[in-house]
Amino acid sequence: MWEPLHALGVGPGTRVAVAGLGGLGHLAVKFAVALGADTTVISRSAGKAEDAGRLGARDLLVSGDQDRMAAARDRFDVVIDTIATPHDLGPYLRLVAMDGTLSQVGHLGPVTVETLDLLVGRKKLSSAGSGGLPVTAAMLDFCAEHGVVADVEVLPSARVNEAIDRLGCGDVRYRFVLDMSDLG
Ligand SMILES: NC(=O)c1ccc[n+]([C@@H]2O[C@H](COP(=O)([O-])OP(=O)(O)OC[C@H]3O[C@@H](n4cnc5c(N)ncnc54)[C@H](OP(=O)(O)O)[C@@H]3O)[C@@H](O)[C@H]2O)c1
């Protein structure tokens, strides 16, 4: 999540939207907020509004709310799309401002793009991985300086099946860590 925000020059005042509030998304919000960006979450679920606010986002847009999505057209300099499943990029490209970028980092695989969604507003579509060792080192320094950590729920390893079941329902904020000390 650091890599696309860093590569796209996100800083104070950049208008950033993070689509999908999960493992990647919650860290994208934390990074964007710590970088000083004006940060919004886009989620399927209005129930994540409290979490979005706690993470420092100014607002949560529900992706199924056509009126609010239309009102947010051309609003964001950078949209980080962490949605894990194949989906239409159109609604997210339309939120990107003139000369802005949609960074597609969630679903990794073929996508279909309506080129008019890029043409109108001279928008860019990109992606990102880890950025390699130097960028990872810079990311860790930034985390240490700004207190950015992943939100995890620690379970004893004996409860691994519970973790798997809850993962299947998307019921985790935002990663499980299995404590293996119960095996010793
Ligand atoms: N680019 C990279 O280097 C990189 C690195 C690691 C992982 N990934 C990829 O990133 C993706 C996300 O990973 P993650 O750990 O963040 O997953 P995750 O914790 O499951 O979160 C993904 C989020 O996507 C949204 N989502 C899930 N299913 C959806 C659906 N059917 N329709 C619309 N939205 C949906 C949900 O957000 P809401 O509930 O808020 O809508 C969910 O919280 C994975 O596909 C993974 O392969 C990429």
The ligand as a MOL file (V3000), in Angstrom:
LIG
                    3D

  0  0  0     0  0            999 V3000
M  V30 BEGIN CTAB
M  V30 COUNTS 48 52 0 0 0
M  V30 BEGIN ATOM
M  V30 1 N -0.7240 -5.6510 -5.3890 0
M  V30 2 C -0.1320 -6.3820 -4.4800 0
M  V30 3 O 1.0880 -6.3650 -4.3090 0
M  V30 4 C -0.9550 -7.2470 -3.5590 0
M  V30 5 C -0.4190 -7.6750 -2.3500 0
M  V30 6 C -1.2030 -8.4300 -1.4970 0
M  V30 7 C -2.5140 -8.7770 -1.8630 0
M  V30 8 N -3.0010 -8.3720 -3.0640 0 CHG=1
M  V30 9 C -4.3830 -8.6770 -3.4580 0
M  V30 10 O -5.2160 -7.7110 -2.8580 0
M  V30 11 C -6.5280 -8.2410 -2.7110 0
M  V30 12 C -7.1040 -7.7650 -1.4050 0
M  V30 13 O -6.3930 -8.3930 -0.3250 0
M  V30 14 P -6.8950 -8.1450 1.1550 0
M  V30 15 O -5.9860 -8.9080 2.0090 0
M  V30 16 O -7.0620 -6.6780 1.3830 0 CHG=-1
M  V30 17 O -8.3290 -8.8520 1.1180 0
M  V30 18 P -9.5360 -8.6460 2.1290 0
M  V30 19 O -9.0310 -8.3700 3.4950 0
M  V30 20 O -10.4520 -9.7650 1.8770 0
M  V30 21 O -10.2200 -7.2740 1.6380 0
M  V30 22 C -10.6590 -7.0750 0.3410 0
M  V30 23 C -11.8320 -6.1010 0.3730 0
M  V30 24 O -12.4010 -6.1190 -0.9270 0
M  V30 25 C -13.7760 -5.8510 -0.8000 0
M  V30 26 N -14.4810 -6.9740 -1.4410 0
M  V30 27 C -14.3480 -8.2660 -1.2250 0
M  V30 28 N -15.1870 -8.9890 -2.0000 0
M  V30 29 C -15.8640 -8.1030 -2.7140 0
M  V30 30 C -16.8540 -8.2140 -3.6910 0
M  V30 31 N -17.3580 -9.4130 -4.0650 0
M  V30 32 N -17.3310 -7.1010 -4.2420 0
M  V30 33 C -16.8510 -5.8970 -3.8560 0
M  V30 34 N -15.8940 -5.7420 -2.9190 0
M  V30 35 C -15.4020 -6.8330 -2.3650 0
M  V30 36 C -14.1390 -5.8220 0.6710 0
M  V30 37 O -14.2040 -4.4660 1.1000 0
M  V30 38 P -15.6020 -3.8120 1.5780 0
M  V30 39 O -16.2840 -4.8150 2.4530 0
M  V30 40 O -15.1410 -2.6010 2.3150 0
M  V30 41 O -16.3680 -3.4950 0.3550 0
M  V30 42 C -12.9450 -6.4970 1.3100 0
M  V30 43 O -12.7500 -6.0590 2.6220 0
M  V30 44 C -6.3970 -9.7460 -2.8740 0
M  V30 45 O -7.0290 -10.0960 -4.0980 0
M  V30 46 C -4.9060 -10.0040 -2.9590 0
M  V30 47 O -4.6090 -11.0010 -3.8910 0
M  V30 48 C -2.2650 -7.5820 -3.8970 0
M  V30 END ATOM
M  V30 BEGIN BOND
M  V30 1 1 1 2
M  V30 2 2 2 3
M  V30 3 1 2 4
M  V30 4 1 4 5
M  V30 5 2 4 48
M  V30 6 2 5 6
M  V30 7 1 6 7
M  V30 8 2 7 8
M  V30 9 1 8 9
M  V30 10 1 8 48
M  V30 11 1 9 10
M  V30 12 1 9 46
M  V30 13 1 10 11
M  V30 14 1 11 12
M  V30 15 1 11 44
M  V30 16 1 12 13
M  V30 17 1 13 14
M  V30 18 2 14 15
M  V30 19 1 14 16
M  V30 20 1 14 17
M  V30 21 1 17 18
M  V30 22 2 18 19
M  V30 23 1 18 20
M  V30 24 1 18 21
M  V30 25 1 21 22
M  V30 26 1 22 23
M  V30 27 1 23 24
M  V30 28 1 23 42
M  V30 29 1 24 25
M  V30 30 1 25 26
M  V30 31 1 25 36
M  V30 32 1 26 27
M  V30 33 1 26 35
M  V30 34 2 27 28
M  V30 35 1 28 29
M  V30 36 1 29 30
M  V30 37 2 29 35
M  V30 38 1 30 31
M  V30 39 2 30 32
M  V30 40 1 32 33
M  V30 41 2 33 34
M  V30 42 1 34 35
M  V30 43 1 36 37
M  V30 44 1 36 42
M  V30 45 1 37 38
M  V30 46 2 38 39
M  V30 47 1 38 40
M  V30 48 1 38 41
M  V30 49 1 42 43
M  V30 50 1 44 45
M  V30 51 1 44 46
M  V30 52 1 46 47
M  V30 END BOND
M  V30 END CTAB
M  END
